[in-house]
Amino acid sequence: MRRLTMTASLCSAMLLTACASPLAGTWQGRAATDERPFSFGSVTFAGDGTYTAEARYADSTRAVSGTWSMSGDTIIMYGEPFGERTYTVEETKDTLVFTDPGSGKSMTLDRFN
């Protein structure tokens, strides 16, 4: 019984740690300019490593969902229909700046909640 209680406590602590990620929450993308390949209208990063987003491309908007993980200042996002995407992330209390390492182009997200 003690082992079961200890395991449950450890699992709860791990879940709370994931939820405590600075990225967890909803973010609103700033208006895109023509030089950016796309922007997020909004994106919600859940503490369980999943996300849902509204991705804007020129004149179209697509719903995207998938998984995300962080390694240092790099976020790896996997979602359909785009597959895996990797960005460098700079974060402050209320903003995230995603930079595409290939093109050097970036987009800024503001914390919504």
VOGU-3710 file (C-alpha; in Angstrom, 3 decimals, decimal comma):
1> mrrltmtasl> 0,000/0,000/0,000  2,825/2,366/0,883  4,452/1,768/-2,525  1,161/2,594/-4,285  0,812/5,834/-2,294  4,413/6,783/-3,073  3,933/6,077/-6,798  0,732/8,133/-6,905  2,489/11,030/-5,160  5,378/10,904/-7,616
11> csamlltaca> 3,028/10,871/-10,617  1,105/13,838/-9,211  4,330/15,783/-8,703  5,410/15,086/-12,285  2,060/16,256/-13,624  2,216/19,463/-11,597  5,754/20,116/-12,844  4,590/19,772/-16,468  1,701/22,153/-15,827  4,117/24,657/-14,317
21> splagtwqgr> 5,928/25,140/-17,648  6,249/28,838/-18,514  4,748/28,040/-21,935  1,592/26,456/-20,522  -1,404/28,667/-21,213  -2,992/30,519/-24,105  -1,038/32,920/-26,280  -2,225/35,406/-28,917  -0,090/36,021/-32,011  0,652/39,551/-33,136
31> aatderpfsf> -0,383/40,545/-36,641  1,800/38,903/-39,283  3,767/40,852/-41,856  4,448/39,698/-45,395  7,976/38,606/-44,526  6,814/35,983/-42,029  5,879/32,597/-43,438  3,016/32,217/-40,957  1,801/33,299/-37,547  -0,346/31,884/-34,809
41> gsvtfagdgt> -3,685/33,611/-34,389  -3,752/31,906/-31,020  -2,164/28,839/-29,477  -2,758/26,947/-26,253  0,103/24,913/-24,807  -1,231/22,380/-22,299  0,886/21,091/-19,447  0,477/17,532/-20,750  2,592/18,339/-23,831  -0,260/18,924/-26,299
51> ytaearyads> -1,235/22,090/-28,131  -4,027/23,499/-30,272  -3,490/26,457/-32,557  -4,951/28,661/-35,220  -2,191/29,017/-37,839  -2,448/31,854/-40,345  -0,858/31,627/-43,774  -1,316/34,673/-46,017  -5,054/34,555/-46,798  -5,880/31,262/-45,080
61> travsgtwsm> -6,306/30,042/-41,513  -5,894/26,428/-40,413  -6,617/24,631/-37,162  -3,595/22,659/-35,970  -3,136/20,374/-32,982  -0,377/18,113/-31,831  2,359/17,683/-29,267  5,178/19,900/-28,040  8,339/19,509/-25,992  11,104/21,843/-24,859
71> sgdtiimyge> 14,850/21,221/-24,804  16,699/24,256/-23,499  15,494/27,207/-25,591  14,208/25,002/-28,418  10,595/23,920/-28,857  9,745/20,945/-31,021  6,144/20,899/-32,213  4,559/18,001/-34,042  1,134/18,369/-35,583  -0,907/17,550/-38,613
81> pfgertytve> -0,792/18,480/-41,412  2,666/20,071/-41,004  4,728/17,384/-39,305  7,600/18,383/-37,043  8,640/22,020/-36,641  11,486/23,322/-34,492  11,854/26,879/-33,221  14,127/28,764/-30,876  12,038/30,403/-28,142  12,852/33,532/-26,180
91> etkdtlvftd> 10,458/34,034/-23,299  9,625/36,780/-20,880  6,796/36,856/-18,375  4,178/37,855/-20,960  5,695/37,219/-24,406  7,223/34,439/-26,460  9,309/35,029/-29,573  9,491/31,994/-31,869  12,358/32,094/-34,382  12,690/29,687/-37,294
101> pgsgksmtld> 16,374/28,659/-37,250  16,362/28,017/-41,005  15,065/31,390/-42,167  15,778/33,539/-39,105  12,212/34,865/-39,288  10,268/35,233/-36,057  6,814/35,790/-34,622  5,778/37,169/-31,254  3,055/35,750/-29,030  1,510/37,620/-26,089
111> rfn> 0,110/35,792/-23,061  -3,690/35,739/-23,199  -4,275/33,930/-19,899
//
